[in-house]
Amino acid sequence: MTISCEDVIEVDLNVASQRLVIDAGINWFKNTSGNEQSIRLSLTAPFFNEDVQPANGAIVSVSDTNGNTFNFIEDGVTGIYRNLNFIPVLDTTYVLSVFYDNELYTATETLKSVAPIDFVEQRDDGGFLGEDIELKAFYTDPANIENYYFFEFISNIPVIPTLEVYEDRFTDGNQVFGFYTEEDLQTGDQVTIRNYGVSERFYQFMFTLLQQGSEDSGGPFETQPATVRGNCINQTNQDNFPFGYFRLSEVDEKIYTIQ
């Protein structure tokens, strides 16, 4: 007879106070009016808690330098705040205001334009073993203008979209591409490709986040990543800073079918 026993190990994790998470991405897709926009507010949760708690009852608005104020109204108790009359104007500065739990949060950002996606090129012999499908979404960077890009690749394979950021420091005025690879893609699968125009500050913010989450970010004995702060500020209590970012982007989208 073999008898085994297992000891239950209780992991005592520090529980931090809840913070507001502001997911405020204003996206103006090309060839649309851009009037329908939404902002998601939620609260941080303990490490092993998979439920996302919405932040209900906030007062949310976005104002622009033209004197317009757009009020975002919560959809039920979802934590998603919507506006149906937004007016997107390129290179215009907008200010986000969120009043939640007796504290005021603000952020300022500019709506950035984006170069359209010219075409998508497929390669079937990518990856280390030459068996992965690779996609290159080409776009032409405007010359003599400082540009920053945020690419999102969405397919039915991974649960989380693939995200990439690019700058034109060494590619100004050239035709360049956003890159995507996935070994499980098959003929007939669709990949949604979105190119967002973003500010330099958002580029730096997302670049740092992607570096921390990459496979090359270090082993278990490396220094733990620092908290990446967005552009949202708690004006009432700066120590109770929020997570997230307020971004405004023109977006070009292409839906590509794998050949």
C-alpha positions in Angstrom: 0.0 0.0 0.0 1.2 3.4 -0.9 0.1 6.4 1.1 0.7 9.9 0.1 -0.3 13.0 1.8 -0.4 16.6 0.5 0.0 19.7 2.6 -2.2 22.6 1.7 0.0 25.7 1.2 -1.7 28.9 1.9 -0.2 31.8 -0.1 -0.6 35.0 1.7 -0.6 37.8 -0.8 -0.7 41.4 0.0 -4.1 42.9 -0.9 -3.8 46.5 -2.2 -6.6 48.9 -2.1 -8.8 49.1 -5.2 -8.0 51.6 -7.9 -10.0 52.9 -10.8 -9.1 51.5 -14.2 -9.9 53.9 -17.1 -10.1 52.4 -20.6 -10.9 55.4 -22.6 -10.0 54.7 -26.2 -11.8 57.1 -28.6 -11.5 55.5 -32.1 -12.5 57.3 -35.3 -12.6 54.6 -38.0 -12.0 56.0 -41.5 -15.1 56.7 -43.6 -17.4 56.8 -40.6 -18.8 59.8 -38.6 -17.2 58.6 -35.4 -20.2 59.9 -33.4 -20.6 56.7 -31.3 -18.0 56.3 -28.6 -17.7 54.5 -25.3 -15.4 54.5 -22.2 -15.1 51.6 -19.8 -14.5 52.1 -16.1 -13.6 49.2 -13.8 -11.9 48.5 -10.5 -8.7 46.5 -9.8 -9.2 43.1 -8.1 -7.0 40.6 -6.1 -4.6 38.5 -8.1 -6.7 35.3 -8.1 -10.0 37.0 -8.8 -10.9 36.7 -12.4 -14.1 38.8 -12.2 -13.9 42.4 -13.5 -15.8 44.7 -11.2 -17.4 47.6 -13.1 -17.1 51.1 -11.7 -20.8 52.3 -11.5 -22.3 55.7 -11.0 -19.4 57.8 -12.3 -19.9 61.2 -14.1 -18.0 61.1 -17.3 -17.4 63.7 -19.9 -15.0 64.7 -22.7 -14.6 68.4 -23.8 -12.7 69.8 -26.7 -10.9 73.1 -27.5 -13.9 74.2 -29.7 -16.1 74.5 -26.6 -18.0 71.2 -27.0 -18.7 68.9 -24.0 -19.8 65.3 -24.6 -21.4 63.5 -21.7 -21.0 59.8 -21.5 -23.9 57.9 -19.8 -23.5 54.5 -18.2 -25.2 51.6 -20.0 -27.1 50.0 -17.1 -24.6 48.8 -14.5 -22.0 47.6 -17.0 -19.3 50.2 -16.3 -19.5 51.1 -20.0 -20.3 54.8 -20.5 -21.6 55.8 -24.0 -22.0 58.9 -26.1 -23.8 59.0 -29.4 -23.0 62.6 -30.5 -19.2 62.8 -30.3 -17.5 65.1 -32.9 -14.0 63.8 -33.8 -11.6 66.5 -35.3 -8.0 65.6 -36.2 -5.3 67.4 -34.2 -7.8 68.7 -31.7 -7.1 68.5 -28.0 -9.6 66.8 -25.8 -9.9 66.6 -22.0 -11.4 63.6 -20.2 -13.2 64.2 -16.8 -14.2 61.3 -14.6 -15.8 62.0 -11.2 -16.0 58.7 -9.2 -16.3 58.0 -5.5 -16.0 61.7 -4.7 -12.7 62.0 -6.6 -12.0 63.8 -9.8 -9.8 62.2 -12.5 -8.7 64.0 -15.7 -6.5 63.4 -18.7 -5.6 65.4 -21.8 -4.8 64.0 -25.3 -4.9 65.0 -29.0 -6.7 63.1 -31.7 -4.0 61.7 -34.1 -4.4 60.8 -37.7 -3.2 57.6 -39.2 -1.8 56.4 -42.6 -4.1 54.0 -44.4 -3.2 50.3 -44.8 -2.1 50.0 -48.5 -2.2 46.2 -48.8 -1.5 42.9 -46.9 1.2 40.4 -47.9 1.0 36.8 -46.8 3.9 34.4 -46.3 3.4 30.7 -45.5 6.9 29.7 -44.5 7.5 31.9 -41.5 8.6 31.1 -38.0 11.5 29.0 -36.6 10.4 25.8 -38.4 9.2 27.6 -41.6 5.6 26.5 -40.9 3.9 29.6 -39.6 1.8 32.1 -41.5 3.1 35.6 -41.5 1.2 38.8 -42.5 2.7 42.1 -43.3 0.2 45.1 -43.4 2.0 47.8 -45.4 1.3 51.5 -45.0 3.1 54.6 -46.3 4.4 56.9 -43.6 3.9 60.6 -44.4 7.2 62.4 -45.0 8.6 65.0 -42.6 6.0 64.4 -40.0 6.6 62.6 -36.7 4.2 59.7 -36.5 3.5 56.9 -34.0 1.4 53.8 -34.8 -0.5 51.2 -32.7 -1.4 48.0 -34.6 -4.0 45.5 -33.4 -4.3 42.0 -35.0 -7.5 40.1 -34.1 -8.2 36.5 -35.1 -10.2 33.6 -33.6 -7.0 31.8 -32.6 -5.6 33.6 -29.5 -7.9 34.9 -26.8 -5.9 38.2 -26.6 -5.3 40.3 -29.7 -1.7 40.7 -30.9 -0.6 44.3 -30.2 2.4 46.2 -31.7 3.6 49.8 -31.7 5.9 51.5 -34.3 7.5 54.9 -34.7 8.9 56.5 -37.9 12.3 57.7 -36.5 14.2 55.6 -39.1 11.4 55.0 -41.6 10.1 58.5 -42.2 8.3 58.8 -45.6 8.8 55.1 -46.5 6.4 52.3 -47.0 6.7 50.0 -43.9 4.6 47.4 -42.3 2.9 46.0 -39.2 3.9 42.4 -38.6 1.8 39.4 -37.4 2.5 35.7 -37.2 0.4 32.8 -35.9 1.2 29.1 -36.4 -2.4 27.9 -36.1 -3.9 30.1 -38.8 -5.6 28.1 -41.7 -6.9 28.9 -45.1 -10.2 30.8 -44.8 -9.5 32.2 -41.3 -10.0 36.0 -41.0 -7.7 38.4 -39.4 -8.9 41.9 -38.5 -6.0 44.4 -38.8 -6.3 47.8 -37.3 -3.8 50.7 -37.5 -4.3 53.5 -34.9 -2.6 56.9 -35.0 -1.3 57.7 -31.5 0.7 60.2 -29.6 4.3 59.8 -28.6 3.3 59.5 -25.0 0.9 56.7 -25.7 3.6 55.0 -27.8 6.0 55.1 -24.9 3.3 53.9 -22.5 2.3 50.9 -24.7 5.9 50.1 -25.6 6.8 49.7 -21.9 3.7 47.5 -21.3 4.5 45.3 -24.2 8.1 44.9 -23.1 7.1 43.9 -19.6 4.7 41.3 -21.0 7.0 39.8 -23.6 8.7 36.4 -23.3 12.0 38.2 -23.4 11.3 40.3 -20.3 13.4 38.2 -18.0 13.2 35.1 -15.8 11.7 34.5 -12.4 14.7 36.1 -10.6 14.6 39.3 -12.6 13.5 42.6 -11.0 9.7 42.8 -11.0 8.2 45.3 -13.5 7.3 48.7 -12.2 3.8 50.1 -12.4 3.2 51.7 -15.7 1.4 55.0 -15.3 -0.9 56.3 -18.0 -1.9 59.9 -18.6 -4.9 60.0 -16.2 -4.4 62.0 -13.0 -6.4 62.0 -9.8 -6.8 65.6 -9.1 -8.4 65.0 -5.7 -5.8 62.6 -4.3 -2.7 62.1 -6.3 -1.6 59.1 -4.2 -4.7 57.2 -5.4 -3.7 57.3 -9.0 -5.7 55.3 -11.6 -4.6 52.8 -14.2 -5.4 53.0 -17.9 -5.1 55.6 -20.6 -7.1 58.3 -22.4 -6.3 57.9 -26.2 -7.9 59.4 -29.3 -7.0 57.8 -32.7 -8.0 57.8 -36.3 -8.2 54.1 -37.3 -7.8 52.2 -40.5 -9.2 48.7 -40.6 -8.8 45.8 -43.0 -10.3 42.3 -42.7 -7.9 39.9 -44.4 -8.8 36.3 -45.3 -6.0 33.8 -45.1 -5.2 32.4 -48.6 
